[in-house]
Amino acid sequence: MSTWISVTDQLPQDGQRVLAFVPNNSVFLPGKTGETELREVIVLHFQKDFYLHDKEKAEKHGIHFWKGEGNSNQFFQSVSHWMPMPSIAK
């Protein structure tokens, strides 16, 4: 079984799909009620050097980026830990 890896200790490979821990990640629920739900573990793809050629955004958000599936993109500093996707037993 995998354990959580701090982004300060190691980063995933570029483009790698991972489980990411995003502390206090609140998402809006469907509909127009404005209700939210806490979802701290989400699936993201690591994007190495995403803002390499955009100095302003790199300084503000960090040079790397987390691409979400659906509407869940995250700036680099939003993710504290990650782990490889678990294997599915056959």
matplotlib code that plots the C-alpha trace (Angstrom):
import matplotlib.pyplot as plt

x = [0.0, 1.3, 1.7, 1.3, 4.4, 5.0, 5.5, 8.5, 10.1, 9.3, 7.3, 5.5, 6.7, 5.5, 1.9, 1.6, -2.0, -2.1, -4.2, -3.6, -4.3, -5.6, -6.2, -9.6, -10.6, -14.2, -16.2, -19.6, -22.3, -24.4, -27.3, -27.4, -27.8, -24.3, -23.8, -20.3, -18.6, -15.1, -13.1, -9.5, -8.5, -8.9, -7.4, -4.9, -2.2, 1.1, 2.3, 6.0, 7.3, 3.7, 4.4, 8.1, 7.6, 5.1, 7.2, 4.3, 2.2, 5.3, 6.0, 2.4, 1.4, 4.7, 6.2, 4.4, 0.6, -1.9, -4.4, -7.7, -10.2, -13.3, -13.3, -10.7, -7.4, -5.2, -2.3, 0.9, 1.0, -2.6, -1.5, 0.5, 0.8, 0.3, 0.5, 0.5, -2.9, -3.7, -3.5, -6.8, -6.7, -7.8]
y = [0.0, 3.5, 6.2, 10.0, 11.8, 15.4, 17.7, 19.1, 15.6, 14.4, 15.3, 13.0, 12.5, 15.1, 14.2, 11.5, 10.9, 10.8, 11.0, 14.5, 15.8, 19.4, 20.7, 22.5, 21.9, 23.0, 22.4, 23.6, 21.0, 20.7, 23.1, 26.8, 26.4, 27.6, 24.5, 23.2, 19.9, 19.3, 17.1, 17.0, 13.9, 14.3, 12.9, 15.3, 15.2, 16.8, 19.4, 20.1, 23.6, 24.6, 28.3, 28.2, 31.0, 33.0, 34.7, 36.6, 33.4, 31.4, 33.9, 34.1, 30.4, 28.4, 27.0, 23.7, 23.1, 20.3, 19.6, 18.3, 16.0, 18.0, 21.3, 20.6, 22.3, 23.3, 25.7, 24.0, 25.3, 24.0, 20.4, 19.3, 15.5, 13.0, 9.3, 7.1, 5.8, 2.5, -0.7, -2.4, -6.1, -8.4]
z = [0.0, -0.9, 1.7, 1.3, -0.1, 0.8, -2.2, -0.4, -0.4, -3.9, -6.9, -9.3, -12.8, -15.4, -16.4, -13.8, -12.5, -8.7, -5.7, -4.2, -0.7, -0.9, 2.7, 3.1, -0.5, -0.7, -3.9, -4.9, -5.2, -8.4, -8.6, -7.7, -4.0, -3.1, -0.9, -0.7, 0.3, 1.7, -0.7, 0.4, -1.7, -5.5, -8.7, -10.4, -13.1, -12.2, -14.8, -14.3, -15.3, -16.4, -15.8, -16.9, -19.4, -17.4, -14.7, -13.1, -12.6, -11.6, -8.8, -7.7, -7.9, -8.3, -11.5, -11.4, -11.7, -10.9, -13.8, -12.6, -14.1, -14.7, -12.9, -10.2, -11.3, -8.4, -8.1, -7.1, -3.5, -2.8, -2.7, 0.3, -0.4, -3.1, -3.8, -6.8, -8.0, -6.3, -8.3, -9.0, -8.1, -10.9]

ax = plt.figure().add_subplot(projection="3d")
ax.plot(x, y, z, "-o")
ax.set_aspect("equal")
plt.show()
